[in-house]
């Protein structure tokens, strides 16, 4: 039956994000709660050896004041460990996240029964989300992370194929604990650690695709809800007199549903937004320092810092989009043609709807910092200030 429907549930509409959420153990399915609760500690335990090795190497760098090596490790391991924090956080917020999915699924079912002009709005919004918030985000994360193993594979292949004394390259250069520096290239340790790091790279990609992509899709859907009920109010004003009141009531109900839906988004992603605000600012600074003050220009870290900028730009962009759209609804309500309706009840309702829509909807981090383009500019400025301070 679902195959005959144009608008399908979230899991069928956004397959890439759903796959990443499921494999990353953060898809809020009540049927898999026990499985996820058991799997998260196993996944965390599987990356503990690599994290421990990195921290040991960072400690050794601290003892000899090797700041560049410490920054090189922290730039990669910080976001990597943050991905596993998302698993824990999403499990904690699994009820709210499930309600977000249920609301999206409910709306998609409704879309199948609405008239063609409304379907056109829904099609355009969903297509935009699939191209930019899903596929575009997948490509961005995959490029930023998998550049490390891809370049290591290419360099190793070239050296072994064309050089008499080939030099080995690791995905992330890391010394073998409590051993001589050259011990990391000895077989079979080198081959084992290379495969192990490749496994961790895949987890890295999955963790960032699913959680962050889900946030973008949720915000886009909130904007779609506003666009649709603005259109519904405009149509209500041209409806037969006896139908106007009921149609406006339906718009009010949808507006209230949208407010509850945004509250769920705020509750689900509030902590994560605060963490990436701080972490990304530090990461951009450390990446710039490594590129300029490290061991020469490194394409991998150049791509990585670009990804870090995109990573904080998109939540700010989504937050700004939601804020602008929420204020724009008041203008659309006012221009809906209410003055042509003689019913005083309808006029008073529209007045209250306009007044409520004039209060911008803001997504905040830690319930304090509003995510918008002004915050993005502030983050870049702060990162550069930290970078210049670190260089001095």
BATORLUM-483114 format. One record per residue: residue in one letter; x, y negated, z negated of N, C-alpha, C, CB in turn. Coordinates in pm, whole numbers, plus 32768, in hexadecimal, padded with zeros to 4 digits. Glycine has a CB too. Example, Ala and Ser with C-alpha at 12.3 -4.5 7.8 and 13.67 -1.06 7.14 Angstrom:
BEGIN
A852782397CF484CE81C27CF48528814A7CF4846B81BF7C77;S850580E17D3C8557806A7D36850A7FFD7CED8580803C7DC4;
% end
This chain:
BEGIN
X80548078800080008000800080587F8280007FA080007F84;X80C77F847FAC811E7F0F7FA381607EEE802881887F267F39;X81747F56807B81B67F3E80FC815F7EE7815681D57FC38141;X80DB7EE7813F80817E988191807A7E0681637FF67ED5818F;X80AB7DE980EA80A47D6380B4811A7D1180E4809F7D66801B;X80FF7C928102816C7C3A812E81C27C0F80BA81337BBF8175;X81837BEA804B81CC7BBC7FD581D27C2F7F7081897B3E7F95;X824A7C5C7F56825F7CD27F02829B7CAA7E7B82BA7D387F49;X82A17D077E1C82D87CE77D99836A7CB97DA182CF7D607D3D;X839A7C827D3384227C4D7D2B84887CB57D5784427C1E7C9C;X84787D317D2884DA7D997D4584E37DBA7DDA84B87E167CF8;X84757DA77E2384767DC17EB384987D447F0483EF7DF77EDF;X847E7CD07ECC849A7C537F12852D7C2E7F0B84457BE27ED9;X85687C427E9685F57C1E7E8186427C9C7E5986027BAF7E12;X865B7CEE7EBC86977D727EA387277D687E7086937DC57F21;X87757D087EA588027CFE7E7D880F7CD77DEB884D7C987ED5;X87C17C747DC287C57C487D36878F7CB67CDB87737BC67D23;X87257CF97D0586EE7D677CB587537DD77CA4866E7D9D7CF6;X879B7DF97D1088007E627D07886E7E3B7CA4883D7E7D7D93;X889C7DBD7CAB89057D8F7C5088D37D8C7BC089367D037C78;X88577D627BAB881D7D637B2488147DF07AED87937D217B24;X87ED7E4D7B4287DC7ED87B1588617F1A7AF687927F2A7B7F;X88C07F0E7B5389447F4B7B3E898D7F087ACA89997F437BBF;X89777E857ABA89B77E3C7A4D89737E4D79C789BD7DAC7A6F;X89107EA279BF88C97EC2794388827E48790689297EFC78DE;X884F7DEF795B88087D7B7926877D7D6A7964885B7CFE793E;X874F7DC879B586C87DBE79EC86657DDD797B86B47E217A65;X860B7D7E795D85B47D8E78E785417DEE78FC857D7D0878BF;X85607E6C790B84FB7ED4791B84E87F1C789685237F38798C;X84717F137859845C7F5477D784787FEB77D883CF7F3C77A9;X8468802B784D847E80BB7856851180E17849844780EE78D8;X856A8082786085F980A1785B8640806077E3863C807478DB;X85F38032778286307FEC77108693804476C585C37FBB76B0;X866D80BF76A886C78118765E8742813A76B1867D819A7637;X872E814D7733879F816C778A880180F6778E876E818E7818;X87CB807E779888228008779A88687FF4771587D17F8B77BE;X8822800C76A8885D7FFD762488D2805D761087F4801375B9;X88C880D5764C89348136764289A4811A76A788FE81C37656;X898080E3771989E380D077848A3B8055776F899C80C47809;X8A047FEC77358A527F7177228AD17F8A76D189FD7F0676DD;X8ACA7FD0765D8B487FEC76148BAB804076658B2880337592;X8B77809A76B98BD080ED770A8C19809877718B81815E7751;X8BD0803C77B38C107FE478148C757F8877D28BA67F91785D;X8C527F54775C8CB17EFE77138D2D7F4D76EE8C6E7EC37695;X8D1A7FC976C28D8D801D769E8DE4803B77178D5F80A0765D;X8DA68045778D8DF3806778058E527FF8782F8D9580887877;X8E337F7A780C8E8A7F0B78338EE27EDD77C08E377E957866;X8ED07F18774B8F217EF176D68FB67F0576EB8EF47F3F765D;X8FE37F76772790757F85773D90B17F147790909180097781;X906F7EEC77FD90A47E81785090A67DFD780390507E7278D0;X90397DDF77BC90347D64776E90A17D6277048FAB7D53772D;X90B77DD576C491207DDD765C91AA7DC67698911C7E657616;X91C37E00770C92447DED774F925B7D5A7772924C7E4377CE;X91F27D1877A091FF7C8A77C4921B7C367747917D7C577809;X91D67C5376DA91EB7C06765F92777C1E762691827C2A75F7;X92A87C97763593317CB4760893957C63765A93517D4C7614;X937F7C5F76DE93DA7C13773393CF7B7C771693BB7C2F77C8;X93577B4D76F793467AC176D2938F7AA1764F92B17A9E76C5;X93897AFF75F393D07AEB757294667AE6758893AD7B5C750F;X94997B3D75DE95287B3A75FE954D7AB57642954E7BB17659;X94F57A847697950F7A0276D7950D7992767294A879E87743;X94B6799C760D94B1793675A5953379327554943C79507549;X956C79A7753C95E879AC74EE965C79687535960C7A3C74D2;X965C796C75BB96C9792E7607969D78AB764796FD798F7674;X96287879761F95F377FA765295DD77FA76E996517789762C;X95B3786E771E9596787977AE9505785177C795B1790C77E2;X94EB77CE77CA9463779A77D5942377C1785A9463770277C5;X947377C278C5943D77E3794994047870794B94A977D479B5;X944A78CE7910941C7959790D939E796878B7948B79B678D8;X939A791E78489323792377F392AA78EF783E933A78D17772;X92BB78807883924C784478CF922278A07941927577BB7906;X928378DF79839264793B79F1920A79AC79C092E679767A2F;X922979E3794C91D87A507916914F7A1D78E792217A9478A1;X914F79AD789F90D1797B7866906E795278D290ED7904780A;X90A179227943904A78F979B18FF5796D79E3909D78C07A24;X902E79E479E38FE97A5A7A168F9C7AA479AA904C7AB87A57;X8FD97AB679368F9D7B0B78D08F277AC7788B90047B327869;X8F267A4078848EB879FB78428E327A1678848ED279677841;X8E2379F579058DA47A13794A8D847AA9794D8DA979DE79D7;X8DEE7AFC79578DD97B8C795C8D937BBD78DD8E5F7BD6796E;X8DC67B9578698D887BBE77EB8D007B7B77DA8DE37B9B7775;X8CF17B0178128C707ABE780C8C027B0C78518C7A7A367849;X8C277B5878B88BC57BA978FE8B867C1278A58C057BEC7974;X8BD47C4878478B9E7CAD77EC8B4E7C6E777D8C107D0277B1;X8B6D7BF0775E8B197BA776FF8A8D7B94773A8B597B1F76DB;X8A857B8577BF8A037B76780189AE7BF377EB8A157B5C7897;X89ED7C6877ED89A27CE377D489607CDF774A89FD7D5E77DF;X89AE7CB676E7897A7CB1765E890F7C45765289EC7C9675FA;X89297BD2768F88CA7B63768688467B8676CC89067AE576C4;X884E7BC5774087D47BE7778887857C53773E87F57C167816;X87CB7CAD76FB87837D1076AB87397CCC763987E47D7C7674;X877A7C6875FE873C7C1B759186C27BCF75C487A27BBA7552;X86C87B9D7641865C7B4E767B86097BA076DE86947AD276C1;X86077C2176CD85C77C7A772F85307C61773985E27D0C770A;X84EF7C3D76CA845E7C2676CD843E7BAB772084267C16763E;X84887B3E770984707AC3775584917AD777E984C47A50771B;X85007B1E780385277B37788F84BD7B8B78D685B07B7D7895;X84847BEC7891841B7C3F78CC839F7BEA78EB83F67CB4786E;X83807B8C7897830C7B3578B083247ADD792A82F07ADE7835;X83A17AB3794083C27A6779B983A87ABC7A3584557A3679B6;X83D97B387A3283C47B927AA4832F7BAE7AB9840F7C177A8D;X82E67BC17A4D82567BDC7A58820C7B667A96821B7BFC79CE;X82357AEC7A7381F57A767AAC82127A6B7B41822579F67A63;X828E7A897B6982AF7A867BF782617AF07C4383477A9A7C0C;X82597B697C0A820D7BD57C4B81797BB07C55821E7C597BFC;X81447B747BEC80B77B4B7BED809D7AE57C5B80907B117B64;X80F77A837C6880E57A1C7CCF80F07A577D5B814C79AD7CBD;X814C7AB47D6E815A7AF17DF380DD7B407E1981D47B4D7DF6;X809D7B7E7DB6801F7BC37DD37FB47B5F7DFD7FF07C157D58;X7FB17AED7DBA7F507A847DDB7F697A4D7E677F557A127D73;X7FE97A407E8C800C7A087F107FCF7A587F8280A37A027F21;X7FBC7ADA7F6E7F857B2D7FD87EF27B0E7FF77F927BBF7FB3;X7EB07AC77F9A7E227AAB7FB07E037A197FCA7DD57AD87F3B;X7E6979C47FD47E5079357FEA7E4D7915807F7EBC78E17FA3;X7E22789C809E7E147875812B7E9D785D816B7DBE77F78137;X7E9D785381ED7F1A784D82397F7177D482187EFA784C82CC;X7F3B775B82047F9376EA81E07FE1770281607F41766C81D1;X7FA2774380FF7FE777628081804F77D080987F82778F8015;X802F782F80EC808F7899810B810B78608150804E79048164;X80F677FC81A3816977BE81E681C9777F8181813A7753824B;X8191773F811A81E4770380B18230776F8066818D76B1804F;X81E877DC80458227784A7FFB8293788E805081BE78B07FD0;X827778A380D082DA78E28129835A7890812F82A078F481B6;X834A780D814183C077B6814D841377B880CD83967727816E;X83D177B4805A841877B47FDB846178387FC383B877997F68;X841D78A77FDB8459792A7FC584CC7941802683F179997FD4;X84BA791680A285267924810585A078D380DA84F778F68191;X858A785B80A985F7780880788640784C800485C3777E804C;X85F478877FAA863178CC7F37868179467F6585C478F77ED3;X864C79907FC586917A077FF6871579E3803A86387A538056;X871679758083878E794E80CE87F779108074876A78ED813D;X87CE78B08020882F78637FD28844789B7F44880277D37FC9;X87D778B07EF987E478DB7E6E8806796F7E61876578BE7E24;X87EB79BC7EC9880C7A4C7EC388857A6B7F1A87937AA07EF1;X88737A6C7F9E88E17A937FF789597A367FEB88B07A968088;X894079B37FE889AE79547FDC89FC79667F5D897A78C97FE5;X89B5797F7EEF89F979937E6F8A487A157E6C899379917DFC;X8A107A7E7EA78A577AFF7EAF8ADB7AEE7EFA89FF7B6A7EF4;X8AD67AA97F6B8B4F7A947FBC8BB67A427F6E8B2B7A4D8041;X8B8879DC7F278BE279877EDA8C2B79D57E6E8B9579137E9A;X8BE07A207E1E8C1F7A6E7DB28C7A7AD97DEA8BB37AAE7D58;X8C4C7B1F7E518C9C7B8B7E8B8D1F7B547EC28C4D7BD37EFA;X8D1A7AE27F038D937AA67F3C8DF57A7C7ED08D6F7A2F7F93;X8DC27A397E698E197A057DFF8E607A747DB38DC979B17D9E;X8E187AE07D978E517B4B7D438E9F7BB07D978DE37B937CF6;X8E647BDD7E058EA27C497E518F197C1B7EA68E3B7C8B7EA9;X8F337B977EA88FAD7B677EEA90287BA07EA58FB27ACD7EE9;X90217BB27E2390937BE87DD790B67C767E0390747BE67D40;X90587CD67DFC907B7D5D7E2C90947D637EC1900E7DBD7E09;X904D7D137F11905F7D177FA290EC7CEC7FC98FF87CBD7FE8;X911D7C7F7F8D91A47C517FAD920D7CB37F7C91BC7BC97F6F;X91F67CF07F0892557D547ED6925C7DCD7F33922E7D807E47;X91EA7DFA7F6491E77E6D7FC092307E4C804291557E977FDD;X92137DD7807992547DAE80F692EA7DA280E5921A7D2A8128;X93167D63807993A67D52806093EC7DD7804D93BC7CFB7FE6;X93AE7E33800493EA7EB87FF093F27F05807393997F077F88;X93877F0080C093877F47814093F37F11819D92FD7F3C8183;X93FC7E8D81A594607E5081FD94ED7E7581D0944F7DB781FF;X95097E6E815095917E8A811F95B87F1D8135959B7E68808A;X955B7F77811C957B8005812C9581802D81C09514805C80E3;X953C7FE28214953A800482A395B07FC782EF94B87FD682E1;X95DF7F5282C396417F0B831496C37EE882CC96047E8E8348;X96CF7F09824E974A7EE98205978D7F6881D2972D7E898190;X98137F6981DC985E7FDE81AF985D7FEA811698EF7FD781E2;X985A7F7880D298537F77804097D67F2A801598D47F378001;X97647F6C801A96E57F26800196D77EF67F7196707F828023;X969B7E847F63967D7E4C7EDE95EA7E637EC096A07DB37ED8;X95CD7E8D7E4695437EAB7E1F94FF7E307DE495417F1F7DB9;X947D7E287DFE942D7DB87DCA93B67DEF7D7D93FE7D5B7E3E;X93A07DB77D05932D7DDC7CB592B87D7F7CD5934F7DD87C1D;X923F7DA97CB391CB7D537CC691D87CD77C6F91477D9F7CA4;X91FB7CEB7BF3921C7C7D7B98929E7CA57B5391A87C617B2E;X93077C5D7B6F938B7C837B3D938C7C887AA593F57C217B70;X93A67CFE7A70939D7D1479E094087D7879B693117D4679B8;X945A7D52795794C47DAB792A948D7E2078DA952A7D5E78D6;X94D37E9078E294AE7F06789394D47EEB780294F57F8778C8;X94767EFD77A694927EDB7719950B7F2876E194177EF876C4;X955D7EDF769995CE7F18765096307F6276AD959C7F7675E4;X963A7F30772896967F6D778A96E07EFF77D496497FC877EF;X97467F27781E97907EC7786F97367E9078DD980F7F0A78AC;X974D7E14790C96F67DD6797296E67E2A79F0972C7D4E7997;X97557E6E7A1C974D7EBC7A9897017F3F7A8697D87ED97ACB;X96DF7F647A0B969A7FE379F1960C7FE27A2B96947FFF795B;X95D47F6D7A40954B7F667A7395407F957B0395177ED97A68;X95B07F9F7B4A95AE7FC97BD695D2805E7BE7960E7F747C26;X95E980A47B7B960D81327B84959281897B97965A815D7B07;X95A181F27BE5953482517BF9953382B67B859543829B7C82;X94BE82E87B5C943982CC7B9593F282577B4F93E083497B8B;X943B82117AF693FB81A47AAB93C581397B0A945F81657A49;X941381157B6E93E980AA7BC9936780CF7C119457808C7C31;X936081497C4592E981747C8E926F81797C32930081FE7CCE;X928481A87BB6921581B17B5891E081277B33924081FC7AD8;X923C80CA7B12921180467AE891D47FF87B5D92877FF87AAE;X91FF80167BD891C57FD37C4C91337FFC7C5C92157FF57CCD;X9118807E7C53908E80AE7C5F9039807A7BEB908A81497C62;X907380777B74902C80477AFE90057FB47B0D9083805A7A81;X90637F637B3E90457ED57B548FDD7EC27BC290C67E897B76;X8FE07F187C268F7C7F0F7C918EF17F2B7C588F9C7F727D03;X8EE77F8C7BFF8E697FAA7BBA8E397F317B6A8E7980257B5D;X8E947EF17B228E717E7B7AD48E477E077B2E8EE77E507A7B;X8E837DFD7BA58E5D7D947C048DCD7DA67C318EBB7D947C7D;X8DA67E237C478D1B7E3F7C718CBA7E177C028D0A7ED57C93;X8CDC7E387B848C887E0E7B148C807D767B0B8CBE7E487A8F;X8CF07D367B278CF77CA37B288C907C6B7B8A8D867C737B4E;X8C8E7CA17C028C327C717C6A8BA17C897C428C4E7CB77CF0;X8B837CFF7C128AFA7D247BEF8AC47CCA7B808AF37DB67BC3;X8B167CB27B198AE97C627AA88AC67BD37AD08B537C5F7A3C;X8B127B9B7B2D8AF97B107B548A8B7B047BBC8B787AD27B88;X8A7A7B677C108A117B607C7589877B657C348A207BD27CDB;X89727BC67BDC88ED7BDE7BA688B87B707B4D88ED7C5B7B5C;X88FE7B527AE288CD7AF47A7D88BE7A677AB6892A7AF27A05;X89287A347AF5892479AB7B2988C3799E7B9D89B079807B55;X88BB7A087BF1885B7A057C5F87CC7A047C2E88717A7C7CB9;X87B17A4C7BC1872B7A507B8886FF79C67B5887267AB47B14;X875E797A7B1F873E78F37AF28714789B7B6787B878B57AAB;X8760789F7BD5873F784D7C4986B878717C8487A9785C7CB3;X869B78F27C8F861A791C7CC585A778F17C6C861879B47CD8;X85BC78F67BE9855378CE7B8B8532783A7B99857D78EC7AFA;X859977E57BA5858377557BB4853D77377C39860977097BAC;X856977797CA4852A77627D26849777877D24857277B37D93;X847677F07CD983EA78197CD2839777B27C8683DE78A37C8E;X83D177747C20838A770A7BD8836B76967C3683DD76D97B5F;X83CA76737C8B83B476077CED8347762F7D51843775E57D38;X834676AE7D7882DF76DD7DD3825576D37D9382FA776E7DFD;X824B76F57D1381CA76EB7CCE8197765B7CD081D6771D7C3C;X81F175FC7CB781C8756F7CB9819B75437D44823A75157C8A;X81E5756E7DA981C275497E328137757E7E56822A75807E95;X811875F67E2B809876337E4E802375F07E06809B76C77E2C;X803375D27D857FBE75977D447FAD75037D687FCA75A67CAD;X801674C27D968004743A7DCD7FB174407E4E808D73F87DEA;X7FD174A27EA07F8474B77F1B7EF274DC7EFA7FC575267F72;X7EE0752C7E917E5975557E6A7E0774DD7E3B7E5F75BF7DFB;X7E45747E7DF47DFC74097DC77DD573B17E3D7E4F73B97D62;X7E2E73A37E9D7E0F73547F147D9873907F5E7E8A734C7F72;X7D9674157F697D2574567FAC7CA4744C7F5B7D4674E87FC7;X7CB3744D7ED67C3D74467E807BF273C27E937C6474567DEC;X7C3C73587EAE7BFD72D47EBD7BAB72C87F3E7C6772697EBB;X7BC273227F9C7B757320801A7B0D738F801F7BD3732D8091;X7B0073D87FB07A9F74457FAB7A13740F7F957AC474A97F3B;X79AB74617FAC792274377F8E7915740A7EFD78BF74A87FAB;X78BF73A97EE478B3736B7E60789F73D07DF0784173087E5F;X784C74357E09782E74977DA078A474F37D8077B774EB7DCA;X790B74F37DD6797E754B7DC079F875027D8879A3758F7E42;X79F4747F7D8B7A6C74327D657A96744F7CD57A52739C7D76;X7A37744A7C797A58745B7BEA7A9B74E17BD079DB744E7B94;X7A62754E7C067A9A75D37BEF7B2675E07C2B7A3D763E7C2A;X7B3A75A37C9E7BBD75AA7CDE7C27755D7C8F7BB575757D6E;X7BFE74EB7C577C5C749D7C067C7E74E97B867C2274117BE5;X7C1A75297B4C7C32757C7AD57C9B75E87AF37BAD75BE7AA4;X7C9176257B697CF1768C7B917D7E76527B9C7CC776CC7C16;X7D8875D77BCE7E0B75957BD97E45757C7B4E7E0075107C27;X7DF0754E7AF17E1D75357A687E5375B67A297DAA74FC7A12;X7E0D76247A3F7E3976A47A087EC276CC7A427DD177127A25;X7ED476B67AC37F5576D77B017FC5767C7ACD7F4B76CB7B99;X7FA375FD7AB4800675A37A7C803175D279F17FD075147A76;X7FD175FC79A07FF1762F791A804376AF79227F70764978CB;X8024770779818072778279938103776079B8803477DC7A00;X811176F97A0B819776D17A3481E9769E79BC819076667AA1;X81A97652796481EF762178ED821B76947893819675C0789F;X81C476F6788281EA776B7831825A77B97873816F77C7781A;X825577C278F682BB78097942834477C679318295780F79D7;X83497742793A83C776F9792883FB7708789983B47664794A;X83A0770C783883CA772477AE841077AB77A08352771C774F;X83DF780E77E8841F789377E784AC788B782283C878F97835;X84BB78427890853F783178CE859E77ED786C853577E07950;X856E7784782B85C0773B77CA85EC77967758857376C27792;X859077E3772585AF783D76B5861078AB76DD852F787B767E;X860078DF77578653794F778486E2792477A28616798E7801;X86F578B077DF877A7889781187BA781877C1876F785F78A0;X877D77ED775687AE777B7709883E778F76D7875377617694;X88597801769888DE781C765F8945782A76CF88DB789D7608;X892078747738897E788977A789A6780777E9894078E6780F;X894977AC77FA8968772B783889CC76DC77E488E876D9784C;X89BD76E277618A1C769E770A8AA776D8771289EC76A4767D;X8AAE775C771D8B30779F77238B77777E77A68B2178377714;X8B2F778378178B73776778968B9676D478A38B1B7792790B;X8B4D767D785D8B7175EF785E8BFF75DD78278B0C759C780A;X8C1B761F77B78CA0761377798D07766677C58C9A764076E6;X8CE376E377E38D43774078208D6D771478AB8D0877CC7826;X8D0F76E578FB8D3176BD79848D89764179858CB276A579D4;X8D6F75E5792A8DC1756D79218E52759379048D8B750E78B5;X8E6575F078A78EEC761E78858F28766D78FA8EEA76757806;X8ED676BF793A8F08771379A68F3776C07A1D8E9D777579D3;X8EED76597A428F1776037AB18F9C75C27A918EAC75977ACF;X8FA975957A159026755579E9909A75B679F190197520795A;X908A763079BC90F8769179BB911B76C27A4790D377077963;X90B676D17A9D90D276FA7B27912576907B6F904E77147B74;X90FF76127B5D914C75A67B9C91DB75A37B679108751F7B83;X91EA75BA7AE6927175BB7AAC92C4762C7AE4926975C67A13;X928676A27AF192D077157B2692F976FE7BB7927A77947B1C;X92A176C07C0692BF76A97C93933076447CA3924276787CDC;X932E75DC7C51939175707C62941175877C14935474ED7C38;X940775C87BA0947D75D77B4A94AE76677B3F945F75A27AC0;X946A76C37B81948E774F7B7594FF77777BD1941777A47B92;X94F677F37C049561782B7C56954878137CEB956E78C17C3B;X952B77977D0E951077777D9A947D77837DBA956077D27DF4;X945877577E3393CC77597E5E939977E97E6693BA77137EE6;X932478017E2C92E778867E2B925A787A7E6392E578C37D9A;X924578B47EDA91C378AB7F1C915478E67EC791C778F27FA3;X917379527E7E910D79947E2C90D479347DC591487A0F7DE7;X912A78EA7D8290FB788E7D1A90BB78127D56916E78677CBE;X90E377EF7DCE90A2777F7E12901077A37E3190ED77597E95;X8FFB781D7E608F73784C7E7A8F26785B7DF78F7578D27EC6;X8F6D78887D908F2E789E7D0E8EFF781A7CD18F8F78E47CAE;X8F5077B07CDB8F27772F7CA28EB276F57CF38F9D76CC7CA1;X8EAF77117D758E3C76E77DC78DBD772D7D978E5577057E5D;X8DCB77AE7D7A8D5977F97D468D2C77C57CBE8D7C788B7D3B;X8D8D779B7C6A8D6A77657BE68D1A76E47BF48DEA774B7B94;X8D4076907C548CF776147C6C8C6976337C9C8D4175BC7CD3;X8C5D76937CF98BD876BB7D2B8B8576F57CBA8BE577217D9E;X8BC7773F7C618B8277837BF38B3D77207B968BE477D87BA4;X8B7976AC7B7F8B3A76487B298AE475E87B7B8BA475FB7ADA;X8B0475D97BFB8AB5757F7C518A2675B57C638AF8756F7CDC;X8A1A76367C7A8995766D7C998933765F7C2589A276FF7CBE;X895676827BA888F576687B3B88D075D57B2E892C76997AB7;X8932757D7B40891574EE7B3B88B974C67BAE8997749B7B3F;X88D374FD7C22887F74DF7C9787F275137C8388BC751D7D16;X87E4758B7C4D875F75C27C348715756E7BCB876976547C05;X875D75477B60872074F57AF986F1746F7B30878074DF7A87;X874574327B86872073B27BC386A873C37C20879773777C11;X86A574317C698636744C7CC485B374597C77865074CB7D15;X85B674A17C08853E74B27BB68511742C7B7C855875177B45;X857073DD7B4E854F735A7B13850F72FE7B7A85CD73197AD9;X854B72F57BF08516729D7C5A848C72CD7C87857872997CD2;X847E73507C9783FF73877CC58390736E7C5F840C741D7CE1;X83B173797BDF834C73647B77831A72D57B75838473897AEE;X837472757B8C834B71E87B90830071CB7C1183C6718C7B84;X8329720A7C7E82E871F47CFF825672217CFC8334723E7D6C;X823672847CA881AB72B27CA1814D72427C7381A0732A7C41;X817E71E87C1D8127717A7BF1810271207C67816C71277B82;X816171087CC0814470B77D3780E170FE7D9381C570977D85;X80F371817DA1809871CD7DF7800C71D57DBA80D0725A7E10;X800471E27D367F8271E07CF47F3B715B7D0D7F9171F87C5D;X7F8570ED7CFC7F4B70687D0B7F1F704F7D9C7FAF6FFD7CDF;X7F67708C7DFA7F4970777E887EED70E27EC17FC970717ED9;X7EB171317E697E6171A47E987DDA717C7ED07E4D72047E27;X7DAE70FE7EBB7D2C70D37EEC7CC070D47E827D02712A7F5D;X7CE770CF7E027C8770D37D937C24705F7D977CD270D27D0E;X7C4E6FED7DD37BF76F777DD57B7B6F8D7E2B7C446EFE7E09;X7B7B6FF67E7E7B0870147ED27A9F70677E897B35705D7F50;X7AC270967E117A6970EC7DC37A1E70977D5D7AB8715E7D7D;X799A70A57D58794970547CFC794170907C6F78BD70457D33;X7960710F7C60795471527BDE79BA711A7B7B796771EC7BEE;X798670E17B0D79DF70A47AA97A33710D7A60798E70547A44;X79FB71847A4E7A4971EE7A0C7AC472107A5D79F3726C79F8;X7AB4721A7ADF7B25723A7B367B8C71CA7B327AF672517BC6;X7B5F71507B347BBB70DF7B337C0D70DC7AB17B6E705C7B43;X7BCB70F97A407C1270FA79C07C76716D79BB7BAF7105794B;X7C5171DE79F47CAC725079F67D2972317A497C6572CC7A2E;X7D1571F37ABB7D8671CE7B107DE0716B7AC77D5571937B96;X7DA3710F7A7D7DF070AD7A317E4B70F279CC7D91704B79E8;X7E16715379847E67719D79237ED371F079687E0E71F878CE;X7EB2722979DB7F1472787A267F8872217A557ED172BD7A9E;X7F6871A77A847FD1714A7AAF802971247A397F9270CC7AEF;X7FEA710579C8803670DD79518093714D79237FD870B478E0;X806071C7792580B3723978F981257252795B805E72B878EA;X810D724279DB8174725C7A3F81E071F17A40813572667AC9;X81C3717B7A07822771117A048297712E79A081E5708E79E3;X8283718F794982EC71B878EB83447220793382AF71F47865;X83C071FE79528416725A799F842C72DE7955849E721979BC;X842C734A79A0844E73CD796A84E573DE79728403744179B8;X852473F2790085B673F778FB85E2747D78C185EF738278A7;X863F74BF7905867E753878D286FC750E788586A0759E7946;X8705753978098774750C77B487CB75817786873F74C1773B;X88477560776388A475C1772888AC75A67693893175B8776B;X889D76107642889C760275B08831759E7582892675D5757F;X87C8758D75D5875C752F75B8878D74A075A58712755B753B;X87FF748075E3883873FA75D2885B73B9765888B37401757B;X88A6740076AC88DC73C67727888573EA779E896C73F4773E;X8851738477E187FC739A7856885273C278CD87AA731C7877;X882C742E790F8875745C7986883E74137A00886974F77997;X888F73B87A36886E73717AB088F073487AF3881472F57A93;X88E872FB7B5E895F72D77BA889B972767B5C8939729A7C2D;X8980722A7B0189D271D37AAD8A2D72267A53897A71777A59;X89F972947A208A4B72EC79CD8ABA732B7A2089F4735A798D;X8A9B73517A9C8B00738B7AF48B7373297B0A8AC273B47B7A;X8B5272AC7B258BBA72467B368C0C72357AB78B7C71C07B5F;X8BC972387A468C0E722A79C68C6D729F79AD8BA972207953;X8C43731979D48C98738F79C28D1773837A168C4B740F79E7;X8D0973587A928D7F73497AE88DDD72DF7AB28D5573257B78;X8DA672727A828DFA72097A498E42723879CC8DA6718E7A2A;X8DFB728179768E3972B578FC8EA3731C791B8DCE72F278A0;X8E897371797E8EEB73D779A58F6B739679D78EB174337A11;X8F5C732F7A288FD372EB7A5D901E72A379ED8FAB72877ACA;X8FD5726B798E90187229791C9066728E78CA8FB171E278C3;X902B730578B49073736E786C90ED739C78BA901573E57851;X90DF73A3793E914E73CE799391C4736C798B911E73DA7A25;X91A672EC799492137288798C92527288790191DD71FB79AD;X920172A07899923772A7781292927320780291C772AD77AC;X92697391783F92B8740B7837933C73FB7881926A7481786E;X933973B678F193B573A1793E9418734778F59393736379C7;X93E072E878A9943A728C7861947372CA77E493F1720D783E;
% end
